[in-house]
Amino acid sequence: EELSNIGRLPSGGISRPAFGPAERQARRWFIGRLQQAGLEVKVDEAGNISGRLPGRGPAVLSGSHLDTIENGGAFDGALGVLAALECLRVIRERRLSCPAPVEVIAFSDEEESFLGFLGSLAFTGCLPAKGLEEFRNAAGLSLGQAMAQCDLDLETIDRAARDPLTIKAFVELHIEQGPVLEQRGVPIGVVEAVKGNYRYGITVRGRRDHAGVPMAGRRDPLFGAVELIETMRKSCADIAPEILMTVGQFAVEPGLENVIPGSVHFSVDFRDAAPGVLGALEEGLLKEIKRLRSEYAKNKRALKRF
C-alpha cells in the first residue's frame, strides 16, 4: 500500500516510469526498507537494487521491478519485489538456516520507458553493444541523462553484468496478466514456458487527400493497414488458438476528420512458446506486405490509365 501511493494518479492508476521522479522516490523507499530489514544493500551500475542475506556459494535470487507503465496497476512487478523482501525478512527474523545466499532484486526499466528490460539485460551481460545513448523516453530525455538523475553513469553500465556462476537460481512471483486462473478458481499457477515475443513497427504510406475525393481515386493507407491487421489476425487463429497478437499502437497522420490520411503507423506483437510458429508468422507478415505492395502498384497503374 505504501509503494502503490508513490506515483498514484487522480484516476486511480499508478505511473512510475523508469528513472523519473516517482520511480526515484520508490527507489529511495525500497532501499530504506532493505536497510530496515538488515540486508546487505547494493545498487549496481544499471540501477538494479538488491538486498542480500549472505551465505556460501551461488545465490538464490527473487524479485521483479518497481517501474510501471502509464496508469498501471499496483501489483505488476511490485508484488514480486516485495514478496521476495518479505521472504528474506522472515528468514532473518526466524534465524532460519539457508544453504545458499538469498537475494531480493528490483530490475530497472522493465517497462520500456527507454529500452525495456534494461536492468535484466545489463545483469545478464546481454545489452546491445552500441546505441544505448540514442534511447529516449516519451519526453525526449536520453537514457544517459535520466540515469544521471539517479547518480548512475551510462558509460559504466556494462559493469552491472553478474557472473552466472554466482547464481544458483532465480524465481519470481508475478500476478497473472490474464483471467485464466481466476476463471478456473485456481489461486496460483506454475509457469511451464515463457512465450517468445516478436515485435514490429509498420508504416503504410498513401496519398493525403480531402475526404471529398471519390473512393475509386483514393490511395488510402488506412484501408491497407486494416486489411493487413485482419489478415494476420485470421492467420494466427488458423495456426493455433494459443497464439497472441496485439496491435498496441495505431497512429493516423494527420488525424483529421475530413482528411484522407497520408500515412498510418502501427505496431504488431506476436507471442508464442514455439520459435517455429513465430518464424512462420513473420514469414506470413512479410508475404502479406509484399502482396499488398504488388496490389497497390497495380491499382496505381490503373489509376494513371484512368
Secondary structure as GFF3:
##gff-version 3
##sequence-region A 1 306
A	DSSP	three_ten_helix	3	5	.	.	.	ID=ss1
A	DSSP	alpha_helix	21	36	.	.	.	ID=ss2
A	DSSP	beta_strand	40	43	.	.	.	ID=ss3
A	DSSP	beta_strand	49	53	.	.	.	ID=ss4
A	DSSP	beta_strand	59	65	.	.	.	ID=ss5
A	DSSP	alpha_helix	78	93	.	.	.	ID=ss6
A	DSSP	beta_strand	102	107	.	.	.	ID=ss7
A	DSSP	alpha_helix	118	123	.	.	.	ID=ss8
A	DSSP	three_ten_helix	132	134	.	.	.	ID=ss9
A	DSSP	alpha_helix	143	148	.	.	.	ID=ss10
A	DSSP	three_ten_helix	154	160	.	.	.	ID=ss11
A	DSSP	three_ten_helix	164	166	.	.	.	ID=ss12
A	DSSP	beta_strand	167	171	.	.	.	ID=ss13
A	DSSP	alpha_helix	180	184	.	.	.	ID=ss14
A	DSSP	beta_strand	196	205	.	.	.	ID=ss15
A	DSSP	beta_strand	209	210	.	.	.	ID=ss16
A	DSSP	three_ten_helix	215	217	.	.	.	ID=ss17
A	DSSP	alpha_helix	221	239	.	.	.	ID=ss18
A	DSSP	beta_strand	244	246	.	.	.	ID=ss19
A	DSSP	beta_strand	250	253	.	.	.	ID=ss20
A	DSSP	beta_strand	259	260	.	.	.	ID=ss21
A	DSSP	beta_strand	263	272	.	.	.	ID=ss22
A	DSSP	alpha_helix	275	305	.	.	.	ID=ss23
###
